[in-house]
Amino acid sequence: MPVRPFRLGRSRTGLGIFATRPIKKRVRLAEYKGPLLDVKTAEKAENRGNRYLFEVNSKWTIDGKSRRNIARYFNHSCNPNADSTIRGKRVFVYTLRAIKPGEEITYNYGSDYLKNVIGKSNCQCSRCRKRRAKRAAELRVARKRKAARAARTGSKR
């Protein structure tokens, strides 16, 4: 069996997958594995706190909570370098572009997961962190301008 081009390691959000050598575009990295659950069973698992459910279609969901499922460690990013592809009742993770050694491999979990589980304001991907930092800097500048304006009008009285 060939050695994987990635490793499991510490990331900003817990555990994540990191490239150990250059990986080309459109390379299949892993399969999201686990038992298939019907809709009712998947809803029960979700209500019990299972966060590793991958909805394949309207009838089936893969329960990827097993630690042997390496694909469960690919983290979410709003600016991903990989993508998940559904083929029948199986899910595979492919690269979208060339990946450099040391780079975390991520894919977009979708808007439902982002909205309901992660929370839009809690996303820790680099794109969202930069967006929040830019917004915070803009708010600081606006507050300084407002304070300076208030100080000028207050001193003229």
C-alpha positions in Angstrom: 0.0 0.0 0.0 1.5 3.4 -1.0 2.3 5.9 1.7 -0.3 8.7 2.0 0.8 12.2 0.8 -0.6 13.7 4.0 -0.5 13.4 7.8 -2.9 14.0 10.7 -1.9 16.9 12.9 -2.9 19.8 15.1 -4.8 22.5 13.3 -6.5 25.8 14.4 -9.8 23.9 14.9 -8.6 20.7 16.5 -7.1 17.9 14.3 -6.6 18.3 10.6 -4.9 16.9 7.5 -1.7 18.4 6.3 0.3 17.6 3.1 3.7 16.0 3.6 4.8 16.3 0.0 3.5 18.2 -3.1 0.1 16.9 -4.2 -1.1 17.5 -7.8 -4.4 18.9 -8.9 -7.4 16.4 -9.1 -5.8 13.7 -7.0 -8.1 11.4 -4.9 -7.0 11.7 -1.3 -9.4 9.6 0.7 -12.9 8.1 0.9 -15.4 9.2 3.6 -16.2 5.8 5.2 -18.7 4.5 7.6 -22.0 2.7 7.8 -24.9 4.0 5.7 -27.8 5.4 7.8 -31.4 6.0 6.6 -32.9 9.4 7.2 -34.6 8.5 10.6 -31.4 6.9 12.0 -29.3 9.8 10.8 -31.6 12.4 12.5 -31.3 10.4 15.8 -27.5 10.4 15.5 -27.5 14.1 14.8 -29.7 14.8 17.8 -27.3 12.8 19.9 -24.4 15.1 18.9 -22.8 13.2 16.0 -21.0 15.8 13.9 -19.5 13.3 11.3 -22.6 12.7 9.2 -22.2 13.1 5.5 -25.5 13.3 3.6 -25.1 11.3 0.3 -28.6 11.9 -1.0 -32.2 12.4 0.3 -32.3 8.8 1.6 -28.8 8.0 2.8 -26.2 9.4 5.1 -22.7 8.1 5.9 -21.8 8.0 9.6 -18.1 8.8 9.6 -17.6 9.0 13.4 -15.1 6.1 13.4 -11.5 7.3 13.9 -10.5 4.8 11.2 -12.3 7.2 8.8 -9.3 9.4 7.9 -11.6 11.7 5.8 -13.4 12.9 8.9 -10.3 15.0 9.7 -10.5 17.2 6.6 -11.6 20.5 8.0 -13.9 23.1 6.6 -12.8 26.2 4.7 -14.7 28.8 2.8 -11.7 28.9 0.5 -10.9 25.2 0.1 -8.1 23.4 -1.8 -10.1 20.1 -2.0 -13.6 19.0 -2.7 -15.9 16.1 -1.9 -17.4 14.1 -4.8 -20.4 11.7 -4.4 -20.4 8.6 -6.6 -23.4 6.4 -5.9 -23.4 5.9 -2.1 -19.7 6.6 -1.8 -17.9 9.9 -1.1 -14.3 10.8 -2.2 -12.1 13.8 -1.4 -10.2 15.2 -4.4 -7.7 18.1 -4.6 -8.9 21.2 -6.5 -5.5 22.6 -7.1 -1.8 21.7 -6.4 -1.1 21.6 -2.7 2.3 22.5 -1.1 3.9 20.5 1.7 2.7 21.7 5.2 -0.5 23.2 3.8 -3.7 22.1 5.5 -6.1 20.2 3.2 -9.7 21.5 3.5 -13.0 21.4 1.7 -16.2 23.3 2.0 -18.8 21.5 4.1 -21.7 23.4 2.6 -23.9 26.3 3.7 -26.2 24.1 5.9 -23.3 22.8 8.0 -21.7 26.2 8.2 -25.0 27.9 9.3 -26.3 25.2 11.7 -23.2 23.6 13.2 -20.2 25.9 12.9 -22.0 29.2 12.8 -21.1 31.8 10.2 -19.4 34.1 12.8 -17.4 31.1 14.2 -15.8 29.9 11.0 -12.0 29.7 11.6 -10.9 29.4 8.0 -8.3 31.9 6.9 -10.7 33.7 4.6 -13.2 34.3 7.4 -10.5 35.3 9.9 -9.2 37.9 7.4 -12.7 39.2 6.7 -13.4 39.6 10.4 -10.0 41.3 11.1 -10.6 43.7 8.2 -14.1 44.5 9.5 -12.7 45.0 13.1 -10.0 47.4 11.8 -12.7 49.4 9.8 -14.8 49.7 13.0 -11.8 50.9 15.0 -11.1 53.6 12.5 -14.7 54.6 12.4 -14.8 54.8 16.2 -11.6 57.0 16.2 -13.1 59.3 13.7 -16.3 59.6 15.6 -14.4 60.3 18.9 -12.2 62.9 17.1 -15.3 64.6 15.7 -17.0 64.6 19.1 -13.9 66.1 20.7 -13.7 68.9 18.0 -17.4 69.9 18.4 -17.2 69.6 22.2 -14.1 72.0 22.4 -15.7 74.7 20.2 -18.6 75.2 22.6 
